[in-house]
């Protein structure tokens, strides 16, 4: 008798469940095999043929093939299909019921029942758990609708704020089929698709929307930044090319040039007719713009600037739009007039003729394959005696007149440089805000997937949603809370930038810090969400690979994040008034170092207990984060003072305490983000939305304290008991946010066609 033939033998029915469970649990040991064979001998009615077949089933040296086990399982389930509540039976009871279906009128005899009960004991099967697993009663159940206690659309409108119109316009446009993703496309074709998308945005007036009306725009940087943030949900190659063309190239013409440059180039840049580059970065000098080595020497005889790349390290590198499409560039070079080097200035430099051929003295090559952003034509540019007219100098802050005299209303070279660079801070803000859009996309995909995907669970019950596991909640919910916090911080920063009322040094420091920590948050969130989606997250169609590869460069361009974080601390050390690069800070540092830390302690009294009301008190949160920021500034100043007093120069002293510099920056940005989040909650008039935002803010604060609990314990701000209570409450708040998580990601208002991840629908 074959193995499969035994499946229809009613004499063996009571043994089949135990045999399947034994093999499905793993290979049988010799002891288990011996015990099972002994119990089989106790079953009445087993003839020689049946015993031989069972011997095959129980041969440890030749286990059943997977197909045979599958047939065995199917036979058991067919027999059990008509039983009432089989999940409540142990294997012996199930065996008795199967006997009734297979041999009517012949109940399970006592020796058989005893033998099967002993088999259960040998296999370690307890109660009905084995039966429930055997009969697949842990299968998928219908996923209940996730019902939020607030209106996601209303919260979404609040998130959009004053930029709702442009954001909705962008969402509708990007959801059109012609903007669909092209994952299986060659690099050169991909670049042409991105170019076509960019030109359509120009034709629709979105590219030049920040330019003055007379040059085809609407004069609204608020709308430009709102549109840019929505592009962060879409293909990031498009976002990058859009930013290079209309933000960096066109924006430089608008902000660094004067009327003659606007009249000559700005409308063409906004329409996409004149495609351009922003040629600042050099191979040897990435973030250190002041040290750029490309030179533009004024030739008084010809009234021209002669632009030269002195060596390969001074080539312009990673220049977007350069490898294929750019016809001109705003080039940053050292301006030399006579024998005087006046530092870095910007000039308009043609690169290609109308047919696309590079002009004399220009050499361009493709940067080659990158980690991401394959749709962007990044290139390298060399200049070999390239001549441009004197009027090519973008002369808003400095000029060279017809007599060859260098003129500027800003007498200080350092102040002039920082004014020039500071005028481009909008790009840094835009990139930071787009980083948060990337985090929103990743979280939307991961949360939606986790509200449908099931894994494991109690025996006899449906498998649990993976988002119901505390570990999964702890992975995603704090990042969701931080994403909301950063959203409101960037919205406030955009408003301040557009209003033009904030001190420029403060604005630049906030832009630097928020861009750095916001983009770091985005990259961390994408990776966490990818892992949270398991194998499904590894499929290219679900976009985590593209998000990770494309957004990774956000931590580098518009300023390397580590450098930008140091700018925050420099600004704090100078009390937002002195530029640290001037190295004129000794008095300020001595003042800050002399501040009484004991006095600072009174701002945020130490927390010794674990009272939940205190732990969730917003005033305490703000005071504690402000105290930490102030303390870090004072401590950094004290370390600097110690080194300055020993004779170390200020630049070396700053490098020597770099670890403290970065800690100081992070503490300040976390306070800034919390302050902006708290203000946004206070301004929200919808009680339901306000309740869930309060919950998110509490979770953001407590997870940040938990992350830095060692510092808070070292400095006496929390006790050991409070640290434990904070961790416990953070777990509870993660579970509470989970209940609203589907509505929270829905409030990001990302169209499915733009999200474009099958598991995120």
FENZIDA-V637398 format. One record per backbone hydrogen bond with DSSP energy under -1.0 kcal/mol. NH is the residue of the N-H (numbers start at 1). CO is the residue of the C=O. E is the energy in kcal/mol with one decimal. If there is no record, write none. Layout:
NH|CO|E, NH|CO|E
//
This chain:
6|2|-1.1, 7|4|-1.2, 8|5|-1.2, 9|6|-1.6, 12|9|-1.7, 15|12|-1.7, 16|12|-1.2, 19|15|-2.3, 20|16|-2.6, 21|17|-2.6, 22|18|-2.2, 23|19|-2.1, 24|20|-3.2, 25|21|-1.5, 26|23|-1.4, 33|29|-2.5, 34|30|-2.3, 35|31|-2.2, 36|32|-2.6, 37|33|-2.4, 38|34|-1.8, 39|35|-1.9, 40|36|-2.2, 41|37|-1.3, 42|39|-1.4, 43|40|-1.6, 51|47|-2.4, 52|48|-2.2, 53|49|-2.1, 54|50|-2.8, 55|51|-2.2, 56|52|-1.6, 57|53|-1.9, 58|54|-2.2, 59|56|-1.2, 62|59|-1.4, 69|65|-2.4, 70|66|-2.4, 71|67|-2.1, 72|68|-2.4, 73|69|-2.6, 74|70|-2.3, 75|71|-2.2, 76|72|-2.0, 77|73|-2.4, 78|74|-2.4, 79|75|-2.0, 80|76|-2.0, 83|80|-1.7, 88|85|-1.7, 89|86|-1.8, 94|90|-2.6, 95|91|-2.7, 96|92|-2.1, 97|93|-2.3, 98|94|-2.7, 99|95|-2.0, 100|96|-1.4, 101|97|-1.4, 102|98|-1.8, 103|99|-3.5, 106|103|-1.9, 113|109|-2.7, 114|110|-2.6, 115|111|-2.5, 116|112|-2.7, 117|113|-2.2, 118|114|-2.1, 119|115|-2.2, 120|116|-2.3, 121|117|-1.7, 122|118|-2.5, 123|119|-2.3, 125|120|-2.4, 129|126|-1.1, 132|128|-2.6, 133|129|-2.1, 134|130|-2.5, 135|131|-2.4, 136|133|-1.3, 137|132|-2.5, 155|151|-2.3, 156|152|-2.7, 157|153|-2.2, 158|154|-1.7, 159|155|-2.5, 160|156|-2.3, 161|157|-1.8, 163|160|-1.7, 164|161|-1.3, 167|163|-2.0, 168|164|-2.8, 169|165|-2.3, 170|166|-2.3, 171|167|-2.5, 172|168|-2.3, 173|169|-1.9, 174|170|-2.9, 175|171|-1.4, 176|173|-1.7, 179|176|-2.2, 180|177|-2.1, 190|186|-2.9, 191|187|-2.3, 192|188|-1.4, 193|189|-2.1, 194|190|-2.5, 195|191|-2.2, 196|192|-2.3, 197|193|-2.4, 198|194|-2.5, 199|195|-2.5, 200|196|-1.9, 201|197|-2.2, 202|198|-1.7, 203|199|-2.8, 204|200|-2.1, 205|202|-1.9, 206|201|-2.1, 207|201|-1.6, 209|206|-1.0, 211|208|-2.5, 215|212|-1.7, 216|213|-2.0, 217|212|-1.9, 218|209|-1.3, 219|211|-3.0, 220|209|-2.3, 224|220|-1.7, 225|221|-2.5, 226|222|-2.0, 227|223|-2.8, 228|224|-2.4, 229|225|-2.1, 230|226|-1.5, 231|227|-1.9, 233|230|-2.2, 234|231|-1.2, 239|235|-1.7, 240|236|-2.1, 241|237|-2.5, 242|238|-3.0, 243|239|-2.5, 244|240|-2.7, 245|241|-2.7, 246|242|-2.5, 247|243|-1.2, 248|243|-2.6, 249|244|-3.3, 250|245|-2.0, 252|248|-1.8, 253|249|-1.9, 254|250|-2.3, 255|251|-2.6, 256|252|-2.7, 262|258|-2.3, 263|259|-3.1, 264|260|-1.6, 265|261|-2.6, 266|262|-1.2, 269|265|-2.4, 270|266|-2.4, 271|267|-1.8, 273|268|-1.1, 274|268|-2.1, 277|328|-1.4, 279|330|-2.3, 280|278|-1.3, 282|285|-1.9, 283|315|-1.7, 284|313|-2.7, 289|287|-1.9, 291|288|-1.3, 292|289|-1.8, 295|308|-2.1, 296|334|-3.1, 297|306|-2.4, 298|336|-3.0, 299|304|-3.7, 303|299|-1.4, 304|299|-1.6, 305|388|-2.9, 306|297|-2.6, 307|386|-3.3, 308|295|-2.4, 309|383|-3.1, 314|311|-2.0, 315|312|-1.5, 316|381|-2.5, 317|281|-1.9, 319|379|-2.6, 322|319|-1.5, 323|377|-2.1, 326|321|-3.6, 327|275|-3.3, 328|275|-1.1, 329|349|-2.3, 330|277|-2.2, 331|347|-3.0, 332|279|-2.4, 333|345|-2.5, 334|294|-3.3, 335|343|-2.9, 336|296|-2.4, 337|340|-2.3, 340|337|-2.0, 342|335|-3.2, 345|333|-2.9, 347|331|-2.2, 348|392|-2.6, 349|329|-3.1, 351|327|-3.2, 352|327|-1.6, 353|357|-2.7, 356|353|-2.5, 359|351|-2.5, 362|359|-2.1, 363|382|-2.0, 365|380|-1.7, 367|378|-2.4, 376|373|-1.7, 378|376|-1.6, 379|319|-1.8, 380|365|-2.9, 381|316|-2.2, 382|363|-2.6, 384|361|-2.2, 386|307|-2.2, 388|305|-2.3, 390|303|-1.9, 392|389|-2.4, 393|390|-1.5, 394|346|-2.5, 396|256|-2.5, 399|407|-2.7, 401|405|-2.5, 404|401|-2.2, 407|399|-3.3, 416|412|-2.7, 417|413|-2.4, 418|414|-2.5, 419|415|-2.1, 420|416|-2.2, 421|417|-2.6, 422|418|-2.4, 423|419|-1.3, 424|421|-1.6, 425|422|-1.7, 427|424|-1.4, 429|425|-2.0, 430|426|-2.4, 431|427|-2.4, 432|428|-1.9, 433|429|-2.5, 434|430|-2.4, 435|431|-1.8, 436|432|-1.2, 437|433|-1.2, 438|434|-1.8, 439|435|-2.0, 440|436|-2.3, 441|437|-2.3, 442|438|-2.4, 443|439|-2.5, 444|440|-2.5, 445|441|-2.2, 446|442|-2.5, 447|443|-3.0, 448|444|-2.1, 449|445|-2.1, 450|446|-2.3, 451|447|-1.2, 452|449|-1.7, 453|449|-2.9, 455|464|-2.6, 461|458|-1.7, 464|456|-2.1, 466|453|-2.6, 467|450|-1.5, 468|465|-2.0, 469|466|-1.2, 473|469|-2.2, 474|470|-2.7, 475|471|-1.1, 476|472|-1.9, 477|473|-2.6, 480|476|-2.2, 481|477|-2.6, 482|478|-2.5, 483|479|-1.9, 484|480|-1.9, 485|481|-2.1, 486|482|-2.8, 487|483|-2.2, 488|484|-2.0, 489|485|-1.8, 490|486|-2.6, 491|487|-2.3, 492|488|-2.0, 493|489|-2.0, 494|490|-2.8, 495|491|-2.1, 496|492|-2.5, 497|493|-2.5, 498|494|-2.8, 499|495|-2.4, 500|496|-1.6, 507|503|-2.6, 508|504|-2.6, 509|505|-2.1, 510|506|-2.6, 511|507|-2.7, 512|508|-2.4, 513|509|-2.5, 514|510|-2.8, 515|511|-2.2, 516|512|-2.1, 517|513|-2.7, 518|514|-2.4, 519|515|-2.1, 520|516|-2.0, 521|517|-2.0, 522|518|-1.9, 523|519|-2.2, 524|520|-2.3, 525|521|-2.4, 526|522|-2.6, 527|523|-2.0, 528|524|-2.2, 529|525|-2.6, 530|526|-2.5, 531|527|-2.3, 532|528|-2.0, 533|529|-1.1, 534|531|-1.6, 538|535|-1.1, 542|539|-1.6, 543|540|-2.1, 547|543|-2.9, 548|544|-2.8, 549|545|-2.7, 550|546|-2.9, 551|547|-2.1, 552|548|-1.1, 554|551|-1.8, 555|552|-1.5, 556|553|-2.2, 557|553|-2.7, 561|555|-2.3, 564|560|-2.6, 565|561|-2.7, 566|562|-1.5, 567|563|-1.5, 568|564|-1.3, 569|565|-1.4, 570|566|-2.4, 571|567|-2.3, 572|568|-2.2, 573|569|-2.8, 574|570|-1.8, 575|572|-1.6, 576|571|-2.7, 577|574|-1.9, 578|574|-1.5, 582|579|-2.0, 583|580|-2.6, 589|585|-3.2, 590|586|-2.4, 591|587|-2.1, 592|588|-2.7, 593|589|-2.9, 594|590|-1.3, 595|592|-1.4, 600|596|-1.5, 601|597|-1.6, 603|600|-1.6, 607|717|-2.9, 615|611|-2.3, 616|612|-1.7, 617|614|-1.8, 621|617|-2.1, 622|618|-2.6, 623|619|-2.6, 624|620|-2.7, 625|621|-2.5, 626|622|-2.4, 627|623|-2.6, 628|624|-2.4, 629|625|-2.2, 630|626|-2.7, 631|627|-2.9, 632|628|-2.5, 633|629|-2.0, 634|630|-2.5, 635|631|-2.8, 636|632|-2.4, 637|633|-2.5, 638|634|-2.1, 639|635|-2.0, 640|636|-2.5, 641|637|-2.9, 642|638|-2.1, 643|639|-1.5, 644|640|-2.7, 645|641|-3.0, 647|644|-1.6, 648|643|-2.2, 653|649|-2.4, 654|650|-2.2, 655|651|-1.8, 656|652|-2.3, 657|653|-1.0, 658|655|-1.6, 661|657|-2.1, 662|658|-2.3, 663|659|-1.8, 664|660|-2.4, 665|661|-2.0, 666|662|-2.4, 667|663|-2.2, 668|664|-2.0, 669|665|-2.6, 670|666|-2.5, 671|667|-1.8, 672|668|-2.6, 673|669|-2.9, 674|670|-2.1, 675|671|-2.8, 676|672|-2.3, 677|673|-2.4, 678|674|-3.0, 679|675|-2.0, 680|676|-2.0, 681|677|-2.2, 682|678|-2.2, 683|679|-1.6, 684|681|-1.2, 690|686|-2.8, 691|687|-2.2, 692|688|-1.7, 693|689|-2.3, 694|690|-2.5, 695|691|-1.9, 696|692|-2.2, 697|693|-2.6, 698|694|-2.5, 699|695|-2.1, 700|696|-2.7, 701|697|-2.6, 702|698|-2.7, 703|699|-2.3, 704|700|-1.7, 705|701|-2.6, 706|702|-2.7, 707|703|-2.3, 708|704|-1.6, 709|706|-1.3, 712|708|-1.9, 713|709|-2.7, 714|710|-2.6, 715|711|-2.0, 716|713|-1.5, 717|712|-2.6, 719|607|-1.8, 723|719|-2.3, 724|720|-2.0, 725|721|-2.1, 726|722|-2.6, 727|723|-1.9, 728|724|-2.3, 729|725|-2.7, 730|726|-2.4, 731|727|-1.8, 732|728|-2.0, 733|729|-2.9, 734|730|-1.9, 735|731|-1.7, 736|732|-2.0, 737|733|-2.8, 738|734|-2.0, 739|735|-1.0, 740|737|-1.4, 741|738|-1.1, 744|740|-2.2, 745|741|-2.4, 746|742|-1.9, 747|743|-1.4, 748|745|-1.2, 749|746|-1.9, 755|751|-2.7, 756|752|-3.3, 760|757|-2.2
//
